[in-house]
């Protein structure tokens, strides 16, 4: 039996899992990843810890597979995307803590570039916006303020690149590579020309020679080197890479234009497949590379684009209820607690802890709670947090529908919060479309496994993958649109209170 292993290196933790030829998950291993907050607005990871967790989960996964008659045919990688990593290719050691996609330390630099009129260039070439969310200004900060030395051994990459480099040998010949879905999130990759841009690298002061080679999402990057994960996967090809949101889109088998998914993770991310044609930039919505299948789709375009809406705080909001306020002991408690009351009774939470992403892109927004009274309790805050996830997703879908010229006909949901029936029903009611939860919520890892398996011939076509991916729970929208729209209008009023809040505070300090 052929088995494909997927490594999912996310923001909150690292998971390795194995799937068989029928896309059934055979075993899984997970480790939580520590996050570091050296100052307000700053979020970091230790890249060495990320790699250590990859090895640990692979070793445990191998033990769980013991006794099965199987051959590991390939390994796929998916990852938190815009997080910036730097390392020395001679020593194999990170040069600085990884700067996480949530980090806001380069907000002023992005504002300066915007003032210089560079937003048009960025939108045209990358499909993105000038925001500290993306990688380029993080790399530049490492070099200019973080003490990272630019020499011939410097490697700049994203988390997928770091993992692949270590898997395939590290300082002893590891492959310094990435794929277009990750490269397209850096602000240094021209999504029309499908290559790193010298002009963009110069604009952001990123040395292009330190960046990895961009290869298709489905291709053989190298093989697992001796000494990795206790020599348990020696010689296994590393054959698929995609950023976590694109991997989830692929895992949902959203292969056709118009098919849309939402992943409820640390943040929420809505992606719509728009096919092979690169559209003009759209206000509030990003254009990104979905994947490049190389020669895996004979007679069809292998390069697909997607529209994307990025919501910065979803699961992170639930974590804040647990760790910041102590309202719950575990994330699993939030759904039942929120369901204790029939509605939010006028309480709204805008979780702009790291600013607002799509479709607002307001780095100055700050978290806000409105409508509280003496009767407000734990359940109200829990419900407001859950509803905020759905409201933000509706905002993105509406902007995306305007950009694409048509609305999504359904929505496919995954991620940890997708386990909450209350959330998915509320999401369906807000968006007015059915929301489908697949039989497995590990869709991101599944997408990475699919890409790797396609490369190595475990599956022969996209249609075969679609046939194997079926079933799940469907949440139909309530027909009472008036109530849903009224609630959304109240949400938008709360949102207006949260926007530009940091600017207001700064103005007050000046007086």
Secondary structure as UniProt FT lines:
FT   STRAND          2..9
FT   STRAND          13..19
FT   TURN            21..22
FT   STRAND          25..32
FT   TURN            40..41
FT   STRAND          44..45
FT   HELIX           47..65
FT   TURN            66..67
FT   STRAND          71..79
FT   STRAND          84..88
FT   TURN            89..91
FT   STRAND          98..99
FT   TURN            101..102
FT   TURN            105..106
FT   HELIX           107..115
FT   TURN            116..117
FT   HELIX           119..126
FT   TURN            132..133
FT   HELIX           136..144
FT   TURN            152..153
FT   STRAND          154..157
FT   HELIX           159..167
FT   TURN            168..169
FT   HELIX           170..172
FT   STRAND          177..179
FT   HELIX           180..183
FT   TURN            184..185
FT   STRAND          189..190
FT   TURN            191..194
FT   STRAND          195..196
FT   HELIX           198..204
FT   HELIX           208..210
FT   STRAND          213..215
FT   STRAND          218..223
FT   TURN            226..227
FT   HELIX           228..231
FT   TURN            234..235
FT   STRAND          237..243
FT   HELIX           244..251
FT   TURN            252..253
FT   TURN            257..258
FT   STRAND          260..264
FT   STRAND          268..275
FT   TURN            283..284
FT   STRAND          285..292
FT   TURN            294..295
FT   TURN            298..299
FT   STRAND          303..311
FT   HELIX           315..319
FT   HELIX           320..324
FT   TURN            331..332
FT   HELIX           333..338
FT   TURN            339..340
FT   TURN            345..346
FT   STRAND          348..350
FT   TURN            353..354
FT   TURN            358..360
FT   TURN            363..364
FT   STRAND          368..370
FT   TURN            374..375
FT   HELIX           378..404
FT   STRAND          410..414
FT   HELIX           416..419
FT   HELIX           421..431
FT   STRAND          434..437
FT   HELIX           443..455
FT   TURN            456..457
FT   HELIX           462..468
FT   STRAND          473..475
FT   HELIX           481..498
FT   TURN            499..500
FT   HELIX           501..510
//
